[in-house]
Amino acid sequence: MLSFQDIDGNIVNMSNFQGKKVLITNVATNSDRITQLANLQQLQQQFSDSLVVIVFPSNSFGNETRNNAQIKQYCDTSFHNTFMIASKSNVSGPNVNPVFRWLADKTQNGQMDAVIGGDFLKFLIDKDGTLIGIFSSKVRPTDPDIIEGITTSF
């Protein structure tokens, strides 16, 4: 069973989200794409009945110098977030977070491989736990393709 630690140190099982779609994004508060957090918050509010947004802070690309407490405060203060925040972890390289290992490896997720080469890569998982889309860091969370993936019934 796939799980991760949230920013408060609690273990969260991905199976808790069965029946909802999940949008996962690796984030860094010093990234030039930080404004995408506002879009993620917008999605979480707009689709709260059918979508769970989870952000995974990471310094894998050198853009996250804050610790967990500082990241949480930044997100709360700057974006009034209601999305879930995972504990800071690696999303590429050695010691990869198990969720990102699963997301990037077709032999584990059964769907597709991904190269996690920067902050704000987005992964969409359907309500049955199947990876259904990977979206570039350049694609805003409110892009029509992501919205279509969220709103389409599978």
DADA-V216548 format. One record per residue. N is the residue number from 1. RES is the residue in one letter. NEAR is the number of other ideal C-beta (glycine too) atoms within 8 Angstrom. D_FIRST is the distance of its C-alpha to the first C-alpha in Angstrom with 1 decimal. Layout:
N&RES&NEAR&D_FIRST + N&RES&NEAR&D_FIRST
This chain:
1&M&5&0.0 + 2&L&9&3.8 + 3&S&9&6.4 + 4&F&14&10.2 + 5&Q&10&13.4 + 6&D&12&15.9 + 7&I&11&19.6 + 8&D&5&20.4 + 9&G&6&18.0 + 10&N&6&15.6 + 11&I&7&11.8 + 12&V&11&10.5 + 13&N&8&7.2 + 14&M&12&7.5 + 15&S&8&7.4 + 16&N&6&10.6 + 17&F&9&12.3 + 18&Q&8&12.3 + 19&G&4&16.0 + 20&K&9&16.9 + 21&K&13&17.2 + 22&V&12&15.9 + 23&L&17&18.2 + 24&I&12&17.0 + 25&T&15&19.9 + 26&N&15&20.5 + 27&V&15&23.6 + 28&A&13&26.4 + 29&T&12&29.2 + 30&N&8&31.9 + 31&S&12&31.0 + 32&D&3&33.8 + 33&R&8&31.3 + 34&I&10&30.6 + 35&T&6&32.3 + 36&Q&12&29.3 + 37&L&13&27.7 + 38&A&8&30.4 + 39&N&11&29.3 + 40&L&15&25.7 + 41&Q&14&27.0 + 42&Q&10&29.2 + 43&L&15&26.4 + 44&Q&14&24.4 + 45&Q&8&27.5 + 46&Q&6&28.7 + 47&F&11&25.5 + 48&S&8&24.0 + 49&D&4&23.7 + 50&S&8&21.6 + 51&L&13&20.1 + 52&V&11&17.9 + 53&V&13&19.1 + 54&I&12&17.2 + 55&V&15&19.2 + 56&F&15&18.3 + 57&P&18&21.5 + 58&S&16&22.2 + 59&N&11&25.3 + 60&S&10&24.4 + 61&F&11&27.5 + 62&G&5&29.8 + 63&N&10&29.8 + 64&E&15&28.0 + 65&T&5&30.2 + 66&R&10&29.2 + 67&N&6&27.0 + 68&N&9&24.3 + 69&A&6&27.1 + 70&Q&8&29.3 + 71&I&15&26.8 + 72&K&11&26.0 + 73&Q&8&29.8 + 74&Y&10&30.6 + 75&C&13&28.2 + 76&D&9&29.5 + 77&T&7&33.1 + 78&S&6&33.2 + 79&F&9&31.0 + 80&H&6&30.6 + 81&N&11&26.9 + 82&T&7&24.8 + 83&F&11&21.8 + 84&M&9&18.8 + 85&I&12&19.3 + 86&A&16&16.7 + 87&S&10&18.1 + 88&K&12&20.2 + 89&S&12&18.6 + 90&N&12&19.3 + 91&V&11&18.5 + 92&S&11&20.5 + 93&G&6&22.2 + 94&P&4&21.0 + 95&N&4&18.1 + 96&V&11&16.4 + 97&N&12&13.7 + 98&P&9&10.3 + 99&V&12&10.3 + 100&F&15&13.8 + 101&R&10&13.2 + 102&W&10&11.0 + 103&L&13&13.7 + 104&A&11&16.6 + 105&D&9&15.8 + 106&K&8&16.7 + 107&T&3&15.5 + 108&Q&7&11.8 + 109&N&9&12.3 + 110&G&6&15.0 + 111&Q&7&17.5 + 112&M&7&19.2 + 113&D&6&19.7 + 114&A&9&20.7 + 115&V&5&22.9 + 116&I&12&22.2 + 117&G&6&25.8 + 118&G&7&26.5 + 119&D&13&25.6 + 120&F&11&24.7 + 121&L&14&23.0 + 122&K&15&21.3 + 123&F&13&18.3 + 124&L&15&18.2 + 125&I&12&15.3 + 126&D&9&16.5 + 127&K&9&15.8 + 128&D&6&13.7 + 129&G&8&11.3 + 130&T&9&13.7 + 131&L&12&15.3 + 132&I&9&18.9 + 133&G&10&20.8 + 134&I&10&21.5 + 135&F&11&24.5 + 136&S&6&26.7 + 137&S&9&27.4 + 138&K&3&30.8 + 139&V&10&29.6 + 140&R&7&29.8 + 141&P&13&27.0 + 142&T&8&29.7 + 143&D&9&30.6 + 144&P&5&31.4 + 145&D&9&28.9 + 146&I&17&26.0 + 147&I&9&27.6 + 148&E&8&28.0 + 149&G&11&24.3 + 150&I&13&23.5 + 151&T&6&26.2 + 152&T&6&26.1 + 153&S&2&24.6 + 154&F&7&22.4
